[in-house]
């Protein structure tokens, strides 16, 4: 058994798997307000890795400075399901099942199967580095295996049986399935091989694996030296079909019904389905509103640092605020904020003071007559938001966190590129675009 913060884990197990990340964020914010309480409890390695990832994000500068991530991820899951911000390439949706099916075919289960899967993932990583498909990092230790990153997506697309659950549950199920089949014989009294693949994996991915149509380790557990991230035609057709069948009403699936794709920075630049028009418009204006909130936060922080004797930012933040004001204010004020608030509350995406903060910022935006007046009018609101969401890591008060702050280089053109100036959040449009590009290049073959 391992010691963990028991309140944190209580949030983790309180809701369904797909909502776990959102509730972990809320739990993390709550823990920052509380003294540490230690209890004894045991969770899967996958759950712990997810928790550790989020706790690390609390200690590092992130794009989500003022805690809009839960709402952002709610939209992202709707538009680009089966994706996450730490995914990289589409072919992992094929390579991970191949590794797991290879281990399954060897008859391994439980802890032994888990170790073998991780060993093969490391073997794959080394080969991809040799082929220049992956950059070699300074750290040899792998903190997140591809399977743990793609597992939720594999389940959501039905590539791995959704009923299997987490990776830990998967390995337990392997042992149970094999045990159930032990001793079962055919009419000629020959022992039957455990048929666990059909219970745990989509029949088509199993067929592709057994036919040698997808990359897999050889008898020495090595991958072909030419392996890379380029999708084959068969792989692309399969992955496109899984999106079409599992996520029929998403933005990504709507594009998969087309014959071509052009990468887009934001979901409203995609060819989205009509049924998501309202949510797309909400996401676009929410991205605008969070952008000005963050700019106001940076401007206040930069001013306070300069008052304490530090150099100012290389970017004129007052000019950035004014640029946003000129381009976006009228559009945001024409937005149906109450409808948006009702939607996020109905979908359990609003947390704590979200309603109060967003509606008050919206009201002050309308009441202010200029960008400089907006800065003055929103000062107390921004201070309260930081105090509420970052109580133990506040930068607006003198101290270590203010001293160490630097203006994040969050996205190319964040302050100057006309395409990016209005917006803060992209709702995983970038990784979704990369996955689409990989698949369409494979379809072209």
DRENLUMMAR-887209 format. One record per residue (C-alpha): residue in one letter; z, x, y. Coordinates in nm, 3 decimals, always signed. Each point is the difference from the previous one (the first is absolute). Example, Ala and Ser with C-alpha at 12.3 -4.5 7.8 and 13.67 -1.06 7.14 Angstrom:
DRENLUMMAR-887209
ZAGU  type        w        u        v
ZAGU     A   +0.780   +1.230   -0.450
ZAGU     S   -0.066   +0.137   +0.344
***
This chain:
DRENLUMMAR-887209
ZAGU  type        w        u        v
ZAGU     X   +0.000   +0.000   +0.000
ZAGU     X   -0.075   +0.120   +0.351
ZAGU     X   +0.192   -0.055   +0.323
ZAGU     X   -0.199   -0.181   +0.269
ZAGU     X   +0.069   -0.215   +0.303
ZAGU     X   +0.057   -0.332   -0.177
ZAGU     X   -0.082   -0.223   +0.296
ZAGU     X   -0.338   +0.170   +0.034
ZAGU     X   -0.085   -0.067   -0.362
ZAGU     X   +0.123   -0.359   +0.025
ZAGU     X   -0.274   -0.063   +0.255
ZAGU     X   -0.250   +0.171   -0.229
ZAGU     X   +0.062   -0.228   -0.297
ZAGU     X   +0.051   -0.319   +0.200
ZAGU     X   -0.368   -0.094   +0.025
ZAGU     X   -0.322   +0.021   -0.198
ZAGU     X   -0.162   +0.336   -0.061
ZAGU     X   -0.285   -0.041   +0.251
ZAGU     X   +0.249   -0.069   +0.282
ZAGU     X   +0.226   +0.290   -0.092
ZAGU     X   -0.125   +0.245   +0.260
ZAGU     X   +0.054   -0.247   +0.282
ZAGU     X   +0.355   -0.074   -0.108
ZAGU     X   +0.072   +0.371   -0.046
ZAGU     X   -0.090   +0.055   +0.363
ZAGU     X   +0.242   -0.269   +0.103
ZAGU     X   +0.266   +0.145   -0.228
ZAGU     X   -0.055   +0.347   +0.141
ZAGU     X   +0.045   -0.129   +0.353
ZAGU     X   +0.320   -0.177   -0.104
ZAGU     X   +0.140   +0.311   -0.162
ZAGU     X   -0.046   +0.196   +0.319
ZAGU     X   +0.248   -0.240   +0.160
ZAGU     X   +0.260   +0.039   -0.273
ZAGU     X   +0.225   +0.258   -0.152
ZAGU     X   -0.109   +0.135   -0.338
ZAGU     X   +0.128   -0.198   -0.295
ZAGU     X   -0.039   +0.156   -0.343
ZAGU     X   -0.042   -0.190   -0.323
ZAGU     X   -0.130   +0.071   -0.347
ZAGU     X   -0.327   -0.150   -0.106
ZAGU     X   -0.314   +0.109   -0.185
ZAGU     X   -0.361   -0.072   +0.098
ZAGU     X   -0.342   +0.114   -0.114
ZAGU     X   -0.153   +0.322   +0.129
ZAGU     X   -0.269   -0.209   +0.171
ZAGU     X   +0.257   -0.200   +0.197
ZAGU     X   +0.180   +0.317   +0.102
ZAGU     X   -0.321   +0.169   +0.114
ZAGU     X   -0.084   -0.301   +0.217
ZAGU     X   +0.348   +0.004   +0.148
ZAGU     X   -0.008   +0.374   +0.066
ZAGU     X   -0.339   -0.034   +0.171
ZAGU     X   +0.134   -0.260   +0.236
ZAGU     X   +0.320   +0.189   +0.075
ZAGU     X   -0.209   +0.307   +0.084
ZAGU     X   -0.206   -0.211   +0.238
ZAGU     X   +0.317   -0.086   +0.189
ZAGU     X   +0.065   +0.367   +0.066
ZAGU     X   -0.353   +0.089   +0.109
ZAGU     X   -0.207   -0.101   +0.299
ZAGU     X   -0.229   -0.282   -0.105
ZAGU     X   -0.261   -0.223   +0.156
ZAGU     X   +0.239   -0.293   -0.035
ZAGU     X   +0.237   +0.112   +0.278
ZAGU     X   +0.142   -0.343   +0.077
ZAGU     X   +0.013   -0.149   -0.351
ZAGU     X   -0.304   -0.225   -0.025
ZAGU     X   -0.080   +0.115   -0.353
ZAGU     X   +0.105   -0.310   -0.192
ZAGU     X   -0.233   -0.226   +0.199
ZAGU     X   -0.276   +0.262   -0.014
ZAGU     X   +0.022   +0.026   -0.380
ZAGU     X   -0.002   -0.377   -0.038
ZAGU     X   -0.338   -0.014   +0.170
ZAGU     X   -0.124   +0.308   -0.188
ZAGU     X   +0.087   -0.153   -0.338
ZAGU     X   -0.194   -0.310   +0.098
ZAGU     X   -0.309   +0.183   +0.125
ZAGU     X   -0.006   +0.304   -0.229
ZAGU     X   +0.199   -0.084   -0.314
ZAGU     X   +0.065   +0.261   -0.267
ZAGU     X   +0.002   +0.278   +0.262
ZAGU     X   +0.278   +0.208   +0.155
ZAGU     X   +0.018   +0.247   +0.286
ZAGU     X   +0.041   +0.298   -0.235
ZAGU     X   -0.304   -0.071   -0.215
ZAGU     X   -0.294   +0.236   +0.035
ZAGU     X   -0.299   -0.068   -0.227
ZAGU     X   -0.132   -0.292   -0.204
ZAGU     X   -0.050   +0.198   -0.320
ZAGU     X   +0.373   +0.019   -0.062
ZAGU     X   -0.031   -0.368   -0.096
ZAGU     X   -0.204   +0.132   -0.294
ZAGU     X   +0.162   +0.337   -0.069
ZAGU     X   +0.356   -0.129   -0.026
ZAGU     X   -0.086   -0.265   -0.265
ZAGU     X   -0.198   +0.264   -0.189
ZAGU     X   +0.304   +0.228   -0.021
ZAGU     X   +0.228   -0.283   -0.109
ZAGU     X   -0.246   -0.126   -0.261
ZAGU     X   -0.040   +0.355   -0.132
ZAGU     X   +0.376   +0.031   -0.048
ZAGU     X   +0.015   -0.349   -0.150
ZAGU     X   -0.270   +0.094   -0.251
ZAGU     X   +0.215   +0.292   -0.111
ZAGU     X   +0.271   -0.242   -0.101
ZAGU     X   +0.259   +0.127   +0.246
ZAGU     X   +0.245   -0.234   +0.167
ZAGU     X   +0.310   -0.003   +0.214
ZAGU     X   +0.124   +0.323   +0.157
ZAGU     X   -0.245   +0.215   -0.196
ZAGU     X   -0.297   -0.205   +0.122
ZAGU     X   +0.129   +0.024   +0.359
ZAGU     X   +0.026   +0.379   -0.021
ZAGU     X   -0.348   +0.026   -0.150
ZAGU     X   -0.152   -0.222   +0.271
ZAGU     X   +0.158   +0.210   +0.274
ZAGU     X   -0.113   +0.321   -0.169
ZAGU     X   -0.358   -0.130   -0.012
ZAGU     X   +0.017   -0.106   +0.365
ZAGU     X   +0.098   +0.357   +0.087
ZAGU     X   -0.288   +0.130   -0.213
ZAGU     X   -0.238   -0.231   +0.186
ZAGU     X   +0.138   +0.116   +0.335
ZAGU     X   -0.053   +0.366   -0.087
ZAGU     X   -0.359   -0.065   -0.106
ZAGU     X   -0.074   -0.195   +0.318
ZAGU     X   +0.141   +0.290   +0.204
ZAGU     X   -0.219   +0.246   -0.191
ZAGU     X   -0.302   -0.219   +0.077
ZAGU     X   +0.089   -0.013   +0.372
ZAGU     X   +0.041   -0.376   -0.025
ZAGU     X   +0.365   +0.040   +0.099
ZAGU     X   +0.149   +0.245   +0.243
ZAGU     X   +0.260   +0.232   -0.145
ZAGU     X   +0.333   -0.058   +0.168
ZAGU     X   +0.271   +0.257   +0.054
ZAGU     X   +0.243   -0.200   -0.207
ZAGU     X   -0.070   +0.007   -0.370
ZAGU     X   +0.253   -0.275   -0.071
ZAGU     X   -0.155   -0.346   -0.025
ZAGU     X   +0.231   -0.265   +0.142
ZAGU     X   -0.231   -0.294   -0.055
ZAGU     X   -0.234   -0.025   -0.296
ZAGU     X   -0.321   -0.200   +0.053
ZAGU     X   +0.115   -0.261   -0.251
ZAGU     X   +0.308   -0.083   +0.208
ZAGU     X   -0.217   -0.037   +0.310
ZAGU     X   -0.269   -0.216   -0.163
ZAGU     X   +0.214   -0.195   -0.248
ZAGU     X   +0.061   -0.303   +0.223
ZAGU     X   -0.373   -0.013   +0.078
ZAGU     X   -0.092   +0.027   -0.367
ZAGU     X   +0.229   -0.293   -0.075
ZAGU     X   -0.126   -0.207   +0.289
ZAGU     X   -0.361   +0.047   -0.112
ZAGU     X   +0.092   -0.081   -0.358
ZAGU     X   -0.114   +0.339   -0.130
ZAGU     X   +0.345   +0.039   -0.149
ZAGU     X   +0.154   -0.327   -0.117
ZAGU     X   +0.194   -0.152   +0.290
ZAGU     X   +0.271   -0.116   -0.239
ZAGU     X   +0.077   +0.359   -0.100
ZAGU     X   +0.184   +0.068   +0.326
ZAGU     X   +0.100   +0.344   +0.124
ZAGU     X   -0.096   +0.331   -0.158
ZAGU     X   +0.344   +0.021   -0.159
ZAGU     X   -0.049   -0.346   -0.148
ZAGU     X   -0.344   +0.107   -0.121
ZAGU     X   +0.137   +0.292   -0.201
ZAGU     X   +0.275   -0.219   -0.142
ZAGU     X   -0.260   -0.261   -0.098
ZAGU     X   -0.202   +0.265   -0.182
ZAGU     X   +0.295   +0.081   -0.222
ZAGU     X   +0.076   -0.367   -0.062
ZAGU     X   -0.362   -0.087   -0.080
ZAGU     X   -0.032   +0.288   -0.245
ZAGU     X   +0.331   -0.088   -0.160
ZAGU     X   -0.111   -0.361   -0.047
ZAGU     X   -0.309   +0.118   -0.185
ZAGU     X   +0.177   +0.250   -0.226
ZAGU     X   -0.035   -0.101   -0.359
ZAGU     X   -0.284   -0.248   +0.061
ZAGU     X   -0.276   +0.047   -0.256
ZAGU     X   -0.343   -0.149   -0.064
ZAGU     X   -0.114   -0.186   -0.314
ZAGU     X   -0.062   +0.333   -0.176
ZAGU     X   +0.357   +0.112   +0.080
ZAGU     X   -0.118   +0.259   +0.250
ZAGU     X   +0.224   +0.056   +0.302
ZAGU     X   -0.144   -0.146   +0.318
ZAGU     X   -0.022   +0.209   +0.314
ZAGU     X   +0.212   -0.137   +0.285
ZAGU     X   -0.237   -0.188   +0.230
ZAGU     X   +0.196   +0.035   +0.323
ZAGU     X   -0.295   +0.072   +0.230
ZAGU     X   -0.127   -0.358   -0.011
ZAGU     X   +0.344   -0.125   +0.099
ZAGU     X   +0.046   +0.236   +0.292
ZAGU     X   -0.345   +0.074   +0.139
ZAGU     X   -0.304   -0.198   +0.106
ZAGU     X   -0.241   -0.027   -0.292
ZAGU     X   -0.294   +0.140   +0.200
ZAGU     X   +0.180   +0.321   +0.104
ZAGU     X   +0.099   +0.046   -0.364
ZAGU     X   -0.363   -0.045   -0.105
ZAGU     X   -0.120   +0.254   +0.259
ZAGU     X   +0.265   +0.246   -0.117
ZAGU     X   -0.079   -0.039   -0.369
ZAGU     X   -0.373   +0.034   +0.068
ZAGU     X   +0.055   +0.326   +0.190
ZAGU     X   -0.143   -0.158   +0.315
ZAGU     X   +0.282   +0.118   +0.225
ZAGU     X   +0.147   +0.350   +0.031
ZAGU     X   +0.283   +0.071   -0.239
ZAGU     X   +0.181   +0.304   -0.141
ZAGU     X   -0.150   +0.167   -0.305
ZAGU     X   +0.179   +0.079   -0.326
ZAGU     X   +0.173   +0.293   +0.172
ZAGU     X   +0.115   -0.225   +0.285
ZAGU     X   -0.235   +0.165   +0.250
ZAGU     X   -0.237   -0.169   +0.244
ZAGU     X   -0.364   +0.095   +0.037
ZAGU     X   -0.037   +0.286   +0.247
ZAGU     X   -0.241   -0.205   +0.215
ZAGU     X   +0.236   -0.292   +0.061
ZAGU     X   +0.020   -0.119   +0.361
ZAGU     X   +0.049   -0.318   +0.205
ZAGU     X   -0.360   -0.124   -0.018
ZAGU     X   -0.013   -0.342   -0.160
ZAGU     X   -0.265   -0.070   -0.261
ZAGU     X   -0.205   -0.318   +0.003
ZAGU     X   +0.196   -0.151   -0.290
ZAGU     X   +0.334   +0.081   +0.162
ZAGU     X   -0.108   -0.149   +0.330
ZAGU     X   -0.131   -0.318   -0.157
ZAGU     X   +0.327   -0.039   -0.189
ZAGU     X   +0.229   +0.058   +0.300
ZAGU     X   -0.207   -0.228   +0.221
ZAGU     X   +0.026   -0.272   -0.263
ZAGU     X   +0.377   +0.037   -0.024
ZAGU     X   +0.031   -0.053   +0.376
ZAGU     X   -0.232   -0.300   -0.015
ZAGU     X   +0.195   -0.167   -0.277
ZAGU     X   +0.356   +0.091   +0.097
ZAGU     X   -0.014   -0.025   +0.380
ZAGU     X   -0.266   -0.260   +0.080
ZAGU     X   +0.103   -0.082   +0.357
ZAGU     X   +0.061   +0.347   +0.144
ZAGU     X   -0.201   +0.193   +0.257
ZAGU     X   -0.084   +0.276   -0.246
ZAGU     X   -0.124   -0.247   -0.262
ZAGU     X   -0.216   -0.178   +0.256
ZAGU     X   -0.172   +0.331   +0.075
ZAGU     X   -0.036   +0.072   -0.371
ZAGU     X   -0.225   -0.306   -0.015
ZAGU     X   -0.245   +0.180   +0.230
ZAGU     X   -0.256   +0.266   -0.081
ZAGU     X   +0.121   +0.260   +0.246
ZAGU     X   +0.305   +0.109   +0.198
ZAGU     X   +0.061   +0.183   +0.327
ZAGU     X   +0.350   +0.154   +0.040
ZAGU     X   +0.213   -0.172   +0.264
ZAGU     X   +0.316   +0.107   +0.182
ZAGU     X   +0.157   -0.346   +0.023
ZAGU     X   -0.019   -0.317   -0.214
ZAGU     X   -0.156   -0.209   +0.281
ZAGU     X   -0.297   +0.240   -0.011
ZAGU     X   -0.063   -0.090   -0.366
ZAGU     X   -0.208   -0.290   -0.130
ZAGU     X   +0.307   -0.211   -0.072
ZAGU     X   -0.004   -0.348   -0.162
ZAGU     X   +0.027   -0.308   +0.219
ZAGU     X   +0.326   -0.108   -0.167
ZAGU     X   +0.173   +0.310   +0.145
ZAGU     X   -0.129   -0.039   +0.356
ZAGU     X   +0.335   -0.118   +0.141
ZAGU     X   +0.196   +0.279   -0.171
ZAGU     X   -0.255   +0.259   +0.113
ZAGU     X   +0.039   -0.115   +0.361
ZAGU     X   +0.378   +0.013   -0.032
ZAGU     X   -0.018   +0.353   -0.142
ZAGU     X   -0.230   +0.117   +0.278
ZAGU     X   +0.224   -0.127   +0.279
ZAGU     X   +0.315   +0.115   -0.178
ZAGU     X   -0.156   +0.348   -0.014
ZAGU     X   -0.061   -0.022   +0.376
ZAGU     X   +0.355   -0.114   +0.074
ZAGU     X   +0.158   +0.271   -0.214
ZAGU     X   -0.220   +0.256   +0.173
ZAGU     X   +0.133   -0.082   +0.345
ZAGU     X   +0.357   -0.017   -0.134
ZAGU     X   -0.039   +0.351   -0.141
ZAGU     X   -0.162   +0.133   +0.318
ZAGU     X   +0.288   -0.144   +0.204
ZAGU     X   +0.243   +0.169   -0.238
ZAGU     X   -0.176   +0.337   +0.031
ZAGU     X   -0.019   -0.031   +0.379
ZAGU     X   +0.373   -0.071   +0.029
ZAGU     X   +0.086   +0.279   -0.243
ZAGU     X   -0.219   +0.251   +0.183
ZAGU     X   +0.155   -0.094   +0.335
ZAGU     X   +0.353   +0.043   -0.132
ZAGU     X   -0.083   +0.334   -0.156
ZAGU     X   -0.144   +0.126   +0.328
ZAGU     X   +0.312   -0.121   +0.182
ZAGU     X   +0.198   +0.219   -0.238
ZAGU     X   -0.208   +0.308   +0.078
ZAGU     X   -0.267   -0.010   -0.273
ZAGU     X   -0.373   +0.034   +0.053
ZAGU     X   -0.200   -0.319   +0.012
ZAGU     X   -0.264   -0.104   -0.254
ZAGU     X   -0.353   +0.130   +0.017
ZAGU     X   -0.115   -0.363   +0.029
ZAGU     X   +0.048   -0.206   +0.316
ZAGU     X   +0.184   -0.289   -0.162
ZAGU     X   +0.002   -0.216   +0.315
ZAGU     X   -0.378   +0.031   +0.004
ZAGU     X   -0.008   -0.099   -0.369
ZAGU     X   +0.211   -0.308   +0.075
ZAGU     X   -0.232   -0.096   +0.286
ZAGU     X   -0.311   +0.051   -0.214
ZAGU     X   +0.142   -0.231   -0.264
ZAGU     X   +0.099   -0.252   +0.271
ZAGU     X   -0.354   -0.015   +0.135
ZAGU     X   -0.163   -0.035   -0.340
ZAGU     X   +0.240   -0.218   -0.197
ZAGU     X   +0.240   -0.206   +0.214
ZAGU     X   -0.220   -0.307   +0.043
ZAGU     X   -0.094   -0.006   -0.367
ZAGU     X   +0.363   +0.019   -0.113
ZAGU     X   +0.109   -0.272   +0.244
ZAGU     X   -0.270   -0.230   -0.140
ZAGU     X   +0.146   +0.049   -0.350
ZAGU     X   +0.199   -0.282   -0.161
ZAGU     X   +0.327   +0.190   -0.038
ZAGU     X   +0.199   -0.298   -0.130
ZAGU     X   -0.252   -0.055   -0.279
ZAGU     X   +0.029   +0.368   -0.091
ZAGU     X   +0.382   -0.011   -0.004
ZAGU     X   -0.010   -0.312   -0.218
ZAGU     X   -0.234   +0.177   -0.244
ZAGU     X   +0.208   +0.316   -0.038
ZAGU     X   +0.318   -0.204   -0.041
ZAGU     X   -0.163   -0.227   -0.258
ZAGU     X   -0.108   +0.309   -0.193
ZAGU     X   +0.344   +0.163   +0.031
ZAGU     X   -0.134   +0.293   +0.199
ZAGU     X   +0.223   -0.039   +0.306
ZAGU     X   +0.328   +0.190   -0.005
ZAGU     X   +0.306   -0.011   +0.221
ZAGU     X   -0.095   +0.004   +0.367
ZAGU     X   -0.378   +0.003   -0.054
ZAGU     X   -0.054   -0.349   +0.142
ZAGU     X   +0.209   +0.073   +0.310
ZAGU     X   -0.160   +0.338   +0.066
ZAGU     X   -0.361   -0.111   -0.045
ZAGU     X   +0.028   -0.321   +0.198
ZAGU     X   +0.190   +0.168   +0.285
ZAGU     X   -0.252   +0.286   +0.020
ZAGU     X   -0.279   -0.259   +0.006
ZAGU     X   +0.175   -0.192   +0.281
ZAGU     X   +0.064   +0.314   +0.207
ZAGU     X   -0.364   +0.099   -0.042
ZAGU     X   -0.098   -0.329   +0.162
ZAGU     X   +0.261   +0.019   +0.276
ZAGU     X   -0.080   +0.358   +0.105
ZAGU     X   -0.259   +0.042   +0.273
ZAGU     X   -0.098   +0.359   -0.081
ZAGU     X   +0.041   +0.265   -0.268
ZAGU     X   +0.269   +0.178   +0.205
ZAGU     X   +0.191   -0.327   +0.036
ZAGU     X   -0.028   -0.052   -0.376
ZAGU     X   +0.164   +0.340   -0.053
ZAGU     X   +0.289   -0.099   +0.226
ZAGU     X   +0.041   -0.347   -0.148
ZAGU     X   +0.007   +0.108   -0.365
ZAGU     X   +0.245   +0.289   +0.026
ZAGU     X   +0.305   -0.185   -0.135
ZAGU     X   -0.208   -0.164   -0.275
ZAGU     X   -0.132   +0.334   -0.129
ZAGU     X   +0.347   +0.155   +0.011
ZAGU     X   +0.139   -0.290   -0.203
ZAGU     X   -0.283   +0.021   -0.255
ZAGU     X   +0.068   +0.367   -0.066
ZAGU     X   +0.375   -0.060   -0.020
ZAGU     X   -0.058   -0.287   -0.243
ZAGU     X   -0.252   +0.179   -0.225
ZAGU     X   +0.103   +0.368   +0.033
ZAGU     X   +0.375   -0.017   +0.065
ZAGU     X   +0.081   +0.345   -0.139
ZAGU     X   -0.318   +0.173   +0.118
ZAGU     X   -0.034   -0.116   +0.356
ZAGU     X   -0.221   +0.209   +0.226
ZAGU     X   +0.056   -0.186   +0.323
ZAGU     X   +0.349   +0.149   +0.032
ZAGU     X   +0.061   +0.375   +0.051
ZAGU     X   +0.048   +0.196   -0.318
ZAGU     X   -0.173   +0.166   -0.292
ZAGU     X   -0.258   -0.270   -0.070
ZAGU     X   -0.110   -0.014   +0.363
ZAGU     X   -0.010   +0.378   +0.024
ZAGU     X   -0.216   +0.039   -0.311
ZAGU     X   -0.248   -0.279   +0.076
ZAGU     X   -0.366   +0.081   +0.044
ZAGU     X   -0.283   -0.238   +0.073
ZAGU     X   -0.145   -0.081   -0.346
ZAGU     X   -0.364   +0.081   -0.070
ZAGU     X   -0.028   -0.326   -0.190
ZAGU     X   -0.369   -0.070   +0.006
ZAGU     X   -0.301   +0.166   +0.151
ZAGU     X   -0.067   -0.169   +0.332
ZAGU     X   +0.334   -0.186   +0.003
ZAGU     X   +0.014   +0.032   +0.380
ZAGU     X   -0.360   +0.057   +0.102
ZAGU     X   -0.257   -0.128   -0.254
ZAGU     X   -0.120   -0.345   +0.119
ZAGU     X   +0.005   -0.125   -0.360
ZAGU     X   +0.365   +0.091   -0.053
ZAGU     X   +0.155   -0.041   +0.346
ZAGU     X   +0.078   -0.373   -0.046
ZAGU     X   +0.156   +0.026   -0.347
ZAGU     X   +0.291   +0.153   -0.188
ZAGU     X   -0.017   -0.139   -0.355
ZAGU     X   -0.304   +0.018   -0.228
ZAGU     X   +0.148   -0.193   -0.295
ZAGU     X   -0.130   +0.257   -0.257
ZAGU     X   -0.357   -0.042   +0.113
ZAGU     X   -0.048   +0.376   -0.032
ZAGU     X   +0.096   +0.035   -0.366
ZAGU     X   -0.178   -0.325   -0.084
ZAGU     X   -0.315   +0.140   +0.161
ZAGU     X   +0.026   +0.319   -0.208
ZAGU     X   +0.036   -0.202   -0.321
ZAGU     X   -0.300   -0.214   +0.094
ZAGU     X   -0.210   +0.306   +0.083
ZAGU     X   +0.087   +0.155   -0.339
ZAGU     X   -0.097   -0.317   -0.185
ZAGU     X   -0.325   -0.062   +0.191
ZAGU     X   -0.108   +0.360   -0.051
ZAGU     X   +0.057   -0.054   -0.372
ZAGU     X   -0.196   -0.324   +0.007
ZAGU     X   -0.285   +0.191   +0.161
ZAGU     X   -0.031   +0.201   -0.319
***
